[in-house]
Amino acid sequence: MPDWNKLSLLPIQELREIQNRKLRHFISCQLYPFSPYYRKLFNHYKIKPRHIKTQEDLKIIPFTKKEDFISTKDHSSRFQDFILQPDEASIRKYWSKKRLFGLALLKAVKGKGYLKQLLEKEYRPIFLTATTGTTNQPVSFLYSNFDIANLREYGYRLLEIFGAKGDTRAVNLFPYAPHLAFWQTVFAGFSHNNFLLSTGGGKVMGTQGNIEAISKSRPNILIGVPSYVYHLVRTAEESGKDFSFVQTIVLGASAIPLGFKEKLAALLRSMGAKHIRVIGTYGFTEAKCAWGECPTVLKVSSGYHTYPDKEIFEIIDPQSGEVKKEGEDGELVYTNIDARGSCVLRYRTGDLVKGGITYRQCPYCKRRVPRISNDISRASNIKSLMLSKIKGALVNFNTFGQILEAEKGVEEWQVELKKKDNDPYEVDELIIYISLGRGVNQEELKERLRNKIHSATEVTPNEIVVLSHHEMLEKVEMESSHKVKRFVDNRPRI
């Protein structure tokens, strides 16, 4: 693996040269020869691998979308078409004479079975993670040993970006499941040679079990889903636990408003912790890795630091598909340039990034890698709820989350959209359910929320309902679901 600390400090022009070289090699020697999906796509559009010389040339290739992985009646395992599937015949057909000559030398040195060993060790799928299936049926993404080595490397880089040291002790609170967040964290601990306790989250050990494990192991890093980490810390605080040993919180698998970071840090400070850092991560199953922010003050995000020797990102206009310039808003598009197993090219994530990508040197850690703005809307949910008309106004539901997460008096919350009298032809009703911290004036907080929400969305909630903390935990399915239910659309379908 390359030396990450040297690589990340290279000038952007050198990083782009590395990307272009690896892109050309990956398409001509891996993707086109061995991917059934992309070989068929290239042939259909009469695209030759030699046509792709730089990342600017990617624009001639059609986008890959989430729907392309979904099984149909005619093709029940479409996701398999994205797996690199070489054999000895295809290697001899597609690899250049120069590379075949190198293989012949290796066979002479290591024996006749070398090519078979290469296929087994580098390409054979041995592990998978899967999408959660929130908006579609779950899709599996396969890893070979090559990808596992990459997953370890990504984990190492993440902890380097976070500033982890040799004596770092961490607790992984992500739910135990075949999901990227849990396994990226596990391999990060392995690769960085740090102590890591993976509890499996609330569904495995329960919140009290997690609290006891944390109290005994005294980690300086807690890692998990924002809502569950906050719930766990708040429960520990109510029990009078000492969390003064916690220095860093790493959050992933959902959006992280800056106001939420401050609220979580304040809670930990009340438990004796000092100099708290709350760091966000971003990842998605199709990339088979995650990216992180470097430490900054709580009110500032450095952006997600990417790995330019492993991938290429584009920001596009979600309507026209036109590639946007540095710093411009748009949809994030991802391309593998160093992977095996399941691979994607120009994959439309469905995530909208306000501020796009910057190629300027990070002012905090001084790395020069491309950085993605942390202001990301999970637009993959747009069709179902996140962008919806309420009372005639088009509203982004992420705005509700930003307001409610930042409100210091609000502990847990849920937003419900329904129809008056459950009549599909009646008007929309917006109900907000909340539980409150100790000593909060209910009426003053309700009025403050109404004003903030109306100012930001031009919509006023029909009702703000205060529930007990226990009722809210059950309502959002804090410990019974992999994803906390913050937004619920109960409008009847016509």
NORHU-V317511 format. One record per residue. N is the residue number from 1. NEAR is the number of other C-alpha atoms within 12 Angstrom. D_LAST is the distance of its C-alpha to the last C-alpha in Angstrom with 1 decimal. Layout:
BEGIN
n->N near->NEAR d_last->D_LAST
n->N near->NEAR d_last->D_LAST
END
This chain:
BEGIN
n->1 near->19 d_last->55.4
n->2 near->17 d_last->56.2
n->3 near->15 d_last->57.5
n->4 near->27 d_last->54.4
n->5 near->22 d_last->56.4
n->6 near->17 d_last->58.3
n->7 near->25 d_last->55.4
n->8 near->31 d_last->53.3
n->9 near->24 d_last->56.1
n->10 near->26 d_last->56.6
n->11 near->22 d_last->56.2
n->12 near->24 d_last->52.9
n->13 near->17 d_last->54.7
n->14 near->19 d_last->56.0
n->15 near->29 d_last->52.6
n->16 near->29 d_last->51.2
n->17 near->20 d_last->54.0
n->18 near->31 d_last->53.3
n->19 near->32 d_last->49.6
n->20 near->30 d_last->50.5
n->21 near->26 d_last->53.1
n->22 near->30 d_last->50.8
n->23 near->38 d_last->47.9
n->24 near->29 d_last->50.2
n->25 near->28 d_last->51.6
n->26 near->37 d_last->48.2
n->27 near->41 d_last->46.7
n->28 near->30 d_last->49.8
n->29 near->34 d_last->51.0
n->30 near->40 d_last->47.9
n->31 near->43 d_last->44.5
n->32 near->38 d_last->45.3
n->33 near->34 d_last->47.7
n->34 near->36 d_last->45.8
n->35 near->34 d_last->42.0
n->36 near->26 d_last->40.5
n->37 near->29 d_last->37.4
n->38 near->38 d_last->39.4
n->39 near->30 d_last->42.2
n->40 near->19 d_last->39.8
n->41 near->26 d_last->38.1
n->42 near->28 d_last->41.5
n->43 near->16 d_last->42.8
n->44 near->13 d_last->39.7
n->45 near->15 d_last->40.2
n->46 near->16 d_last->44.0
n->47 near->23 d_last->44.4
n->48 near->25 d_last->47.7
n->49 near->30 d_last->48.1
n->50 near->19 d_last->51.1
n->51 near->21 d_last->48.8
n->52 near->25 d_last->47.6
n->53 near->25 d_last->50.5
n->54 near->25 d_last->48.9
n->55 near->33 d_last->45.6
n->56 near->23 d_last->45.3
n->57 near->21 d_last->45.2
n->58 near->34 d_last->41.9
n->59 near->24 d_last->40.1
n->60 near->24 d_last->40.8
n->61 near->29 d_last->38.8
n->62 near->24 d_last->35.0
n->63 near->32 d_last->32.9
n->64 near->26 d_last->31.7
n->65 near->22 d_last->28.1
n->66 near->30 d_last->26.4
n->67 near->21 d_last->24.7
n->68 near->27 d_last->28.2
n->69 near->32 d_last->28.8
n->70 near->26 d_last->25.8
n->71 near->20 d_last->26.8
n->72 near->13 d_last->25.7
n->73 near->8 d_last->26.5
n->74 near->8 d_last->29.5
n->75 near->13 d_last->30.6
n->76 near->14 d_last->30.1
n->77 near->20 d_last->32.2
n->78 near->23 d_last->31.7
n->79 near->34 d_last->32.8
n->80 near->30 d_last->36.2
n->81 near->30 d_last->36.8
n->82 near->39 d_last->37.1
n->83 near->38 d_last->40.0
n->84 near->41 d_last->43.5
n->85 near->33 d_last->45.2
n->86 near->31 d_last->48.8
n->87 near->24 d_last->51.6
n->88 near->22 d_last->55.2
n->89 near->16 d_last->54.8
n->90 near->22 d_last->52.1
n->91 near->27 d_last->54.1
n->92 near->21 d_last->57.2
n->93 near->18 d_last->55.2
n->94 near->25 d_last->53.5
n->95 near->27 d_last->55.6
n->96 near->18 d_last->58.4
n->97 near->14 d_last->62.0
n->98 near->13 d_last->62.9
n->99 near->17 d_last->60.3
n->100 near->21 d_last->61.3
n->101 near->14 d_last->64.9
n->102 near->16 d_last->64.1
n->103 near->26 d_last->62.4
n->104 near->19 d_last->65.5
n->105 near->16 d_last->67.7
n->106 near->18 d_last->65.5
n->107 near->18 d_last->65.7
n->108 near->14 d_last->69.4
n->109 near->13 d_last->69.6
n->110 near->15 d_last->67.0
n->111 near->15 d_last->67.3
n->112 near->15 d_last->65.5
n->113 near->17 d_last->62.5
n->114 near->21 d_last->61.5
n->115 near->28 d_last->58.7
n->116 near->21 d_last->57.2
n->117 near->20 d_last->57.4
n->118 near->24 d_last->55.7
n->119 near->26 d_last->52.8
n->120 near->22 d_last->52.5
n->121 near->21 d_last->52.9
n->122 near->29 d_last->51.1
n->123 near->32 d_last->48.3
n->124 near->27 d_last->47.5
n->125 near->29 d_last->44.2
n->126 near->21 d_last->45.0
n->127 near->26 d_last->42.3
n->128 near->31 d_last->38.6
n->129 near->34 d_last->36.0
n->130 near->30 d_last->32.3
n->131 near->31 d_last->29.2
n->132 near->25 d_last->27.3
n->133 near->19 d_last->24.1
n->134 near->21 d_last->22.0
n->135 near->21 d_last->19.9
n->136 near->19 d_last->21.0
n->137 near->17 d_last->23.1
n->138 near->23 d_last->26.6
n->139 near->32 d_last->29.2
n->140 near->35 d_last->32.9
n->141 near->39 d_last->35.6
n->142 near->38 d_last->39.2
n->143 near->37 d_last->42.4
n->144 near->31 d_last->46.0
n->145 near->25 d_last->49.1
n->146 near->29 d_last->49.2
n->147 near->38 d_last->45.8
n->148 near->35 d_last->46.9
n->149 near->27 d_last->49.9
n->150 near->35 d_last->47.6
n->151 near->43 d_last->45.4
n->152 near->29 d_last->48.7
n->153 near->34 d_last->49.8
n->154 near->42 d_last->46.5
n->155 near->39 d_last->46.9
n->156 near->38 d_last->50.5
n->157 near->40 d_last->49.5
n->158 near->40 d_last->46.9
n->159 near->43 d_last->49.5
n->160 near->32 d_last->52.0
n->161 near->39 d_last->49.6
n->162 near->36 d_last->49.0
n->163 near->27 d_last->52.8
n->164 near->30 d_last->53.2
n->165 near->19 d_last->56.8
n->166 near->17 d_last->58.7
n->167 near->17 d_last->58.5
n->168 near->29 d_last->54.7
n->169 near->33 d_last->53.1
n->170 near->40 d_last->49.3
n->171 near->40 d_last->46.7
n->172 near->41 d_last->43.5
n->173 near->49 d_last->40.6
n->174 near->42 d_last->37.9
n->175 near->40 d_last->36.1
n->176 near->26 d_last->38.0
n->177 near->26 d_last->35.7
n->178 near->26 d_last->35.9
n->179 near->36 d_last->34.7
n->180 near->41 d_last->36.6
n->181 near->44 d_last->37.2
n->182 near->40 d_last->39.1
n->183 near->37 d_last->41.2
n->184 near->48 d_last->42.0
n->185 near->51 d_last->43.4
n->186 near->41 d_last->45.4
n->187 near->34 d_last->47.0
n->188 near->43 d_last->47.7
n->189 near->37 d_last->49.9
n->190 near->26 d_last->51.6
n->191 near->27 d_last->52.4
n->192 near->31 d_last->53.7
n->193 near->22 d_last->55.7
n->194 near->27 d_last->54.3
n->195 near->28 d_last->53.7
n->196 near->32 d_last->50.0
n->197 near->32 d_last->48.6
n->198 near->36 d_last->45.1
n->199 near->33 d_last->43.7
n->200 near->33 d_last->40.3
n->201 near->40 d_last->38.5
n->202 near->34 d_last->37.4
n->203 near->24 d_last->36.1
n->204 near->21 d_last->39.6
n->205 near->21 d_last->42.2
n->206 near->23 d_last->40.2
n->207 near->31 d_last->40.7
n->208 near->26 d_last->44.0
n->209 near->21 d_last->45.3
n->210 near->36 d_last->44.4
n->211 near->35 d_last->46.2
n->212 near->24 d_last->49.3
n->213 near->29 d_last->49.3
n->214 near->36 d_last->49.2
n->215 near->26 d_last->51.9
n->216 near->17 d_last->54.1
n->217 near->25 d_last->53.6
n->218 near->28 d_last->53.7
n->219 near->32 d_last->51.8
n->220 near->35 d_last->51.9
n->221 near->41 d_last->48.5
n->222 near->49 d_last->45.1
n->223 near->49 d_last->42.3
n->224 near->45 d_last->38.7
n->225 near->37 d_last->35.1
n->226 near->38 d_last->35.3
n->227 near->43 d_last->33.3
n->228 near->43 d_last->35.3
n->229 near->44 d_last->38.7
n->230 near->37 d_last->38.2
n->231 near->39 d_last->37.3
n->232 near->38 d_last->40.3
n->233 near->42 d_last->42.7
n->234 near->35 d_last->41.6
n->235 near->30 d_last->42.1
n->236 near->28 d_last->45.5
n->237 near->26 d_last->46.4
n->238 near->20 d_last->45.7
n->239 near->17 d_last->48.0
n->240 near->17 d_last->50.8
n->241 near->28 d_last->50.8
n->242 near->28 d_last->52.9
n->243 near->39 d_last->51.0
n->244 near->28 d_last->53.8
n->245 near->28 d_last->54.1
n->246 near->37 d_last->50.7
n->247 near->32 d_last->51.1
n->248 near->40 d_last->48.1
n->249 near->44 d_last->44.4
n->250 near->46 d_last->42.5
n->251 near->41 d_last->38.7
n->252 near->40 d_last->36.2
n->253 near->38 d_last->32.8
n->254 near->32 d_last->30.9
n->255 near->32 d_last->31.4
n->256 near->42 d_last->34.5
n->257 near->35 d_last->34.7
n->258 near->32 d_last->38.4
n->259 near->25 d_last->38.0
n->260 near->35 d_last->37.1
n->261 near->37 d_last->40.3
n->262 near->27 d_last->42.4
n->263 near->35 d_last->40.8
n->264 near->43 d_last->41.5
n->265 near->38 d_last->45.0
n->266 near->26 d_last->45.8
n->267 near->35 d_last->44.9
n->268 near->38 d_last->47.2
n->269 near->25 d_last->50.0
n->270 near->23 d_last->49.9
n->271 near->26 d_last->50.6
n->272 near->20 d_last->53.7
n->273 near->28 d_last->52.3
n->274 near->21 d_last->53.8
n->275 near->21 d_last->53.0
n->276 near->33 d_last->49.5
n->277 near->38 d_last->47.7
n->278 near->47 d_last->43.9
n->279 near->47 d_last->43.0
n->280 near->46 d_last->39.7
n->281 near->46 d_last->39.0
n->282 near->39 d_last->36.4
n->283 near->40 d_last->35.7
n->284 near->34 d_last->33.3
n->285 near->36 d_last->33.6
n->286 near->43 d_last->34.1
n->287 near->47 d_last->37.2
n->288 near->48 d_last->38.7
n->289 near->43 d_last->40.2
n->290 near->43 d_last->39.7
n->291 near->48 d_last->41.3
n->292 near->42 d_last->42.6
n->293 near->44 d_last->43.8
n->294 near->37 d_last->47.5
n->295 near->36 d_last->48.6
n->296 near->27 d_last->48.6
n->297 near->19 d_last->48.5
n->298 near->28 d_last->45.3
n->299 near->20 d_last->44.0
n->300 near->24 d_last->44.4
n->301 near->32 d_last->42.8
n->302 near->40 d_last->45.0
n->303 near->40 d_last->42.0
n->304 near->39 d_last->41.5
n->305 near->46 d_last->44.7
n->306 near->41 d_last->44.1
n->307 near->46 d_last->46.3
n->308 near->42 d_last->47.4
n->309 near->36 d_last->49.4
n->310 near->39 d_last->46.4
n->311 near->41 d_last->43.5
n->312 near->40 d_last->42.5
n->313 near->44 d_last->39.7
n->314 near->44 d_last->38.3
n->315 near->40 d_last->36.1
n->316 near->35 d_last->34.1
n->317 near->24 d_last->32.0
n->318 near->24 d_last->28.5
n->319 near->14 d_last->27.7
n->320 near->12 d_last->31.0
n->321 near->25 d_last->32.4
n->322 near->23 d_last->35.7
n->323 near->30 d_last->37.8
n->324 near->28 d_last->38.4
n->325 near->20 d_last->41.7
n->326 near->23 d_last->43.0
n->327 near->24 d_last->41.3
n->328 near->23 d_last->38.4
n->329 near->29 d_last->34.7
n->330 near->36 d_last->32.5
n->331 near->40 d_last->31.0
n->332 near->44 d_last->33.3
n->333 near->41 d_last->34.4
n->334 near->38 d_last->36.6
n->335 near->40 d_last->39.4
n->336 near->41 d_last->41.6
n->337 near->36 d_last->45.3
n->338 near->39 d_last->46.9
n->339 near->43 d_last->44.9
n->340 near->43 d_last->44.9
n->341 near->43 d_last->42.4
n->342 near->45 d_last->38.9
n->343 near->45 d_last->39.3
n->344 near->48 d_last->37.0
n->345 near->43 d_last->37.9
n->346 near->38 d_last->36.1
n->347 near->37 d_last->33.2
n->348 near->34 d_last->30.4
n->349 near->36 d_last->29.7
n->350 near->34 d_last->26.7
n->351 near->38 d_last->28.6
n->352 near->36 d_last->29.4
n->353 near->37 d_last->32.9
n->354 near->27 d_last->34.1
n->355 near->28 d_last->37.8
n->356 near->34 d_last->37.6
n->357 near->39 d_last->40.8
n->358 near->32 d_last->44.3
n->359 near->32 d_last->47.5
n->360 near->25 d_last->49.8
n->361 near->22 d_last->51.9
n->362 near->31 d_last->50.4
n->363 near->19 d_last->52.3
n->364 near->21 d_last->52.2
n->365 near->24 d_last->53.1
n->366 near->23 d_last->54.5
n->367 near->34 d_last->52.7
n->368 near->32 d_last->52.0
n->369 near->45 d_last->48.9
n->370 near->40 d_last->45.7
n->371 near->42 d_last->43.5
n->372 near->46 d_last->39.7
n->373 near->38 d_last->38.6
n->374 near->38 d_last->37.1
n->375 near->36 d_last->34.4
n->376 near->34 d_last->31.6
n->377 near->34 d_last->27.9
n->378 near->33 d_last->26.1
n->379 near->29 d_last->23.9
n->380 near->27 d_last->22.9
n->381 near->25 d_last->20.2
n->382 near->23 d_last->19.1
n->383 near->18 d_last->16.0
n->384 near->23 d_last->14.7
n->385 near->29 d_last->16.1
n->386 near->31 d_last->19.6
n->387 near->25 d_last->19.0
n->388 near->28 d_last->16.1
n->389 near->26 d_last->15.7
n->390 near->30 d_last->16.4
n->391 near->22 d_last->17.1
n->392 near->13 d_last->17.5
n->393 near->17 d_last->19.9
n->394 near->18 d_last->19.8
n->395 near->26 d_last->21.0
n->396 near->29 d_last->22.6
n->397 near->38 d_last->22.2
n->398 near->32 d_last->25.6
n->399 near->30 d_last->27.1
n->400 near->37 d_last->26.1
n->401 near->36 d_last->27.8
n->402 near->30 d_last->30.9
n->403 near->31 d_last->31.3
n->404 near->38 d_last->30.8
n->405 near->34 d_last->32.9
n->406 near->28 d_last->35.7
n->407 near->32 d_last->35.9
n->408 near->29 d_last->39.0
n->409 near->29 d_last->38.1
n->410 near->41 d_last->34.7
n->411 near->36 d_last->35.1
n->412 near->42 d_last->31.6
n->413 near->44 d_last->28.2
n->414 near->37 d_last->24.4
n->415 near->37 d_last->21.7
n->416 near->32 d_last->18.4
n->417 near->33 d_last->15.4
n->418 near->31 d_last->13.1
n->419 near->24 d_last->11.6
n->420 near->19 d_last->14.3
n->421 near->14 d_last->14.5
n->422 near->18 d_last->11.5
n->423 near->16 d_last->9.5
n->424 near->16 d_last->6.2
n->425 near->14 d_last->8.3
n->426 near->17 d_last->11.4
n->427 near->20 d_last->13.5
n->428 near->29 d_last->13.8
n->429 near->29 d_last->16.5
n->430 near->35 d_last->18.8
n->431 near->30 d_last->21.0
n->432 near->36 d_last->24.0
n->433 near->36 d_last->25.9
n->434 near->36 d_last->29.6
n->435 near->35 d_last->32.8
n->436 near->31 d_last->36.0
n->437 near->25 d_last->39.5
n->438 near->15 d_last->42.6
n->439 near->11 d_last->43.9
n->440 near->17 d_last->40.9
n->441 near->17 d_last->40.4
n->442 near->21 d_last->36.8
n->443 near->15 d_last->36.5
n->444 near->14 d_last->38.2
n->445 near->25 d_last->36.0
n->446 near->29 d_last->32.8
n->447 near->17 d_last->34.0
n->448 near->23 d_last->35.1
n->449 near->35 d_last->31.7
n->450 near->27 d_last->29.9
n->451 near->18 d_last->32.4
n->452 near->24 d_last->32.2
n->453 near->31 d_last->28.4
n->454 near->21 d_last->28.2
n->455 near->17 d_last->31.1
n->456 near->22 d_last->29.6
n->457 near->29 d_last->25.9
n->458 near->21 d_last->26.1
n->459 near->30 d_last->23.6
n->460 near->28 d_last->24.9
n->461 near->31 d_last->23.5
n->462 near->25 d_last->22.4
n->463 near->21 d_last->24.5
n->464 near->31 d_last->26.9
n->465 near->27 d_last->27.5
n->466 near->28 d_last->30.8
n->467 near->24 d_last->31.0
n->468 near->20 d_last->34.0
n->469 near->24 d_last->34.6
n->470 near->21 d_last->34.2
n->471 near->20 d_last->30.8
n->472 near->29 d_last->29.6
n->473 near->32 d_last->31.0
n->474 near->21 d_last->29.1
n->475 near->28 d_last->25.8
n->476 near->31 d_last->26.2
n->477 near->26 d_last->27.6
n->478 near->34 d_last->30.8
n->479 near->33 d_last->32.8
n->480 near->20 d_last->30.4
n->481 near->25 d_last->28.3
n->482 near->33 d_last->29.5
n->483 near->29 d_last->27.4
n->484 near->31 d_last->27.1
n->485 near->28 d_last->23.6
n->486 near->36 d_last->24.0
n->487 near->33 d_last->20.4
n->488 near->26 d_last->17.5
n->489 near->29 d_last->13.8
n->490 near->22 d_last->12.3
n->491 near->26 d_last->9.3
n->492 near->17 d_last->6.5
n->493 near->13 d_last->3.8
n->494 near->9 d_last->0.0
END
